[in-house]
Amino acid sequence: MELTLAEFAWLAQKRLDPPVWDFIEGGAGEERTLAANTAAFDRICLRPSVLRGADSPDPTVKILGRTWDAPLAVAPVAYHTIAHPEGELATVRGTAAAAGVPVVISTFAGRTFEELAQAADIPLWLQVYCMRDRSITRGLVERAENAGFEALVLTVDAPHLGRRLRDLRNGFRLPPGILPANLAGDGFAEPAAHSRTGFDPGLDWSVVDWLRSVSALPILVKGILTGADAIRATEAGVDGIVVSNHGGRQLDGVPGTLDVLPEIAAAVGGRVPVLLDGGVRRGRDVLAALALGADAALIGRPVLHGLAAGGEEGVKGVFTVLLDELTDAMALAGLKTVTDIGPALVGPAPHPLRHGGGAFPTVPVGPAVPTGGTGRGTEADRPSATVPDGDRPHRTDLHLSDLHASVADPVMGTMNFLNEVTLRYPRAVSFAPGRPYAGFFETEQIFGYIRRYLDHLAEQGNSPEQVRETLFQYGPSAGLIRGLIAESLRADEGIDVPPESIVVTVGCQEAMFLALRALMAGPQDVLLVSSPCYVGITGAARLLDIAVTAVDEDGTGLSCAALEAAVLAERARGRRPRAVYVVPDHSNPSGVTMPLETRRALLELAARLDLLVLEDSPYRQVSPGPQVTALKALDRDRRVIHLGSYAKTVFPGARIGFVVADQPVREPDGGTTLLADHLATIKSMVTVNTSPLSQAAVAGALLESGGRLSRLNEETAAYYGEAMRFTLECLAREFPAGHRERLGVSWNEPGGGFFLTLQVPFRADNDALARCAKEFEVIWTPMSYFYPQGGGHHTIRLSTSYLTHADIEKGISRLARFIASQAAPAA
Ligand SMILES: Cc1cc2nc3c(=O)[nH]c(=O)nc-3n(C[C@H](O)[C@H](O)[C@H](O)COP(=O)(O)O)c2cc1C
């Protein structure tokens, strides 16, 4: 009797012809994604809860109005008849014999819908590939609906089938007699070639409307891998989402599905069910998927393994094993029902857990190695199983899928893209970087500042040796100049905190890292961000595997009502919203400033919801005129962690930032420390300490201005204010009222800071940016970069800070011509 799904796979491999086995098992390209699917589950560590009286757990779930015996379903897989002559008939009967869960029947099923509908009383869903000839798709849908199918699963990741190297090497053709039972015509023997002529490659989101126009059944989309697409799908009105990379058979290099699940679940926010497939091979994998936000998991290849191993009985065996493993894991983890499963159940494994010999047979990729390798072991075991020691290559080839997912995160890629565009078109006027204007910098200033600080140390009674030590040695992790920073905060900002509550950091970016690392204790903790959002904080969260939930700004910035709704929704999902990140003054990227009443309301809300506020405010002291009181200055009960930077007020090359963390921390021994103490401890493992030379330079600037950065920056702030005013003037000149409305152009009018945002009548993506840079020699930033969960597709960010008036005038006039050229076809 088989005790694991791996044993069914082993039996199947023995029974199937090697090219058929390869057709089933293979993935596209180098099979990185195929490996990533299972690797993601292997990295998971479960965190059980004991003494919960959960010995007879109930695995039932309710999805789309139907109760399923378990959070499981059969993924759509073409031609079950290739594994067993009874094909889908045996699958439906075998599944029903083990559990009342749905079977998704492929467009390319080997048995007819009508006979399957008669076979058993479990929900059947139809997987839809949308064909070039829509009448074929419509016919399939109508037949399935008439037969009693209950839902449609539209596959959206396959304009054509992926490059599956095993099939190409094997010259794979479907064996004689293997045909789609519900499609007429021919040319099916080579699935990849057929997909190129049969599938509609030009689909867009309107296909969902079309499908809805031909059927009343609920529609799920299968093949979603990003939060942004999940949002588009919900906006298109789908009834469910299947997180899937087609079992690694389409675009190789996309992440494992479990890795992207939290982002998608957060984006969907419980509005529709989220299902997942790819690499689910054990009951505990189902638990992991549910813990990270799925409502159920779909099983692909193992169903074919069961079929090949024993037809109907084999499929029943696969689902029996999965169900046994699932209920066993639930009982041992202290979970009485599926609703008890939440993010607290999972953590990353300290090192990848090895399957104790229960892994799938692995098939090495590459022409030199025979297909159908029989090594039974994990990815880590594979080299020794297939390559003799003496032949082992000396080079260490790392796989992207083995690196942290942030390495391949599209956000990191977009920033590179922006840098590249700027370098590739050096003659272009660039409104992209948020840099300070260089006209006020003088090299000698730096020496003057450092001298000033050293004199100050001497005046304080330090001996020449002590002064020397201060500059040459490592220094305290928390920083040398905390006292001066505290004085300056008091003088300039009305923020009254003791020096001990401050940690000096390497730029504000390190301050964000330290605060996030210390506050976010486990996978259940969520960071809320006002969206659009500065990428530094979302990037830091990504690197630290911290879940982010976006709270959309309205025209006036963060809305407290939206924040409260987001907090309550997260709590309902079993997560702990820990802190909200805001840039209240002249925000990067939107340019919006939070009014005083909103600041008060935010602090009141944070107290009521027991939430911390991360305040990041680098543009206050470089903006003209009086500023709205800082959140930290209004903070009476230490809710606000203030993140500071001297990049704009002194100079960015110093890389000096700081964090004010005056929150008391209760220690196990009854004593109390400050959060800042703990941030300094973590810092000692990151950058050890902030460069004393850089601290000296900033301290000198603080001393020279009597702690008043506002005074130091009077001229600079006036300059930036003037640059912003002039940019707005140029925009108004280029887009006079009337013309502006006709084109669909509008912008906001920030009173300070470096950024403003412009609504444009075209999709402001990388392609548009590259065209604009090349043909019109002007560069801007797509606002979509700043929406962690999608949005901003018709908005651009303009940075006005470091350009001269001549550049601004030239740049805005070029931009106006580009916008007109983009709007022209629609006009
Ligand atoms: C042999 C085979 C055929 C497949 N045929 C289809 C199909 O017709 N339609 C579809 O949407 N997905 C198809 N898939 C993808 C599966 O629905 C599913 O996404 C994938 O198999 C899940 O990964 P797993 O095999 O690791 O469980 C197929 C997968 C395999 C292995």
The ligand as a Tripos MOL2 file, in Angstrom:
@<TRIPOS>MOLECULE
LIG
   31    33     1     0     0
SMALL
NO_CHARGES

@<TRIPOS>ATOM
      1 C1          0.4260   16.9130  -18.2060 C.3       1 LIG1
      2 C2         -0.1640   18.2170  -17.7880 C.ar      1 LIG1
      3 C3         -1.1890   18.7600  -18.5440 C.ar      1 LIG1
      4 C4         -1.7640   19.9680  -18.1530 C.ar      1 LIG1
      5 N1         -2.8180   20.4580  -18.8610 N.ar      1 LIG1
      6 C5         -3.4060   21.6130  -18.4810 C.ar      1 LIG1
      7 C6         -4.5530   22.0950  -19.1740 C.ar      1 LIG1
      8 O1         -5.0590   21.4900  -20.0930 O.2       1 LIG1
      9 N2         -5.0650   23.2800  -18.7650 N.ar      1 LIG1
     10 C7         -4.5420   23.9980  -17.7290 C.ar      1 LIG1
     11 O2         -5.0370   25.0660  -17.4000 O.2       1 LIG1
     12 N3         -3.4840   23.5160  -17.0360 N.ar      1 LIG1
     13 C8         -2.9070   22.3590  -17.3940 C.ar      1 LIG1
     14 N4         -1.8610   21.8830  -16.6660 N.ar      1 LIG1
     15 C9         -1.3970   22.6170  -15.4860 C.3       1 LIG1
     16 C10        -2.1520   22.1480  -14.2330 C.3       1 LIG1
     17 O3         -3.4810   22.5910  -14.2470 O.3       1 LIG1
     18 C11        -1.5430   22.6810  -12.9460 C.3       1 LIG1
     19 O4         -1.4060   24.0830  -13.0530 O.3       1 LIG1
     20 C12        -0.2040   22.0910  -12.5790 C.3       1 LIG1
     21 O5         -0.0960   20.7600  -13.0080 O.3       1 LIG1
     22 C13        -0.0480   22.1500  -11.0700 C.3       1 LIG1
     23 O6          1.1810   21.7440  -10.6590 O.3       1 LIG1
     24 P1          1.5110   20.2780  -10.0720 P.3       1 LIG1
     25 O7          1.4980   19.3650  -11.2540 O.co2     1 LIG1
     26 O8          2.8720   20.5140   -9.5050 O.co2     1 LIG1
     27 O9          0.4810   19.9270   -9.0290 O.co2     1 LIG1
     28 C14        -1.2770   20.6580  -17.0260 C.ar      1 LIG1
     29 C15        -0.2560   20.1020  -16.2780 C.ar      1 LIG1
     30 C16         0.2960   18.8890  -16.6430 C.ar      1 LIG1
     31 C17         1.3710   18.3050  -15.7950 C.3       1 LIG1
@<TRIPOS>BOND
     1     1     2 1
     2     2     3 ar
     3     2    30 ar
     4     3     4 ar
     5     4     5 ar
     6     4    28 ar
     7     5     6 ar
     8     6     7 ar
     9     6    13 1
    10     7     8 2
    11     7     9 ar
    12     9    10 ar
    13    10    11 2
    14    10    12 ar
    15    12    13 ar
    16    13    14 ar
    17    14    15 1
    18    14    28 ar
    19    15    16 1
    20    16    17 1
    21    16    18 1
    22    18    19 1
    23    18    20 1
    24    20    21 1
    25    20    22 1
    26    22    23 1
    27    23    24 1
    28    24    25 2
    29    24    26 1
    30    24    27 1
    31    28    29 ar
    32    29    30 ar
    33    30    31 1
@<TRIPOS>SUBSTRUCTURE
     1 LIG1         1 GROUP 0 **** ****
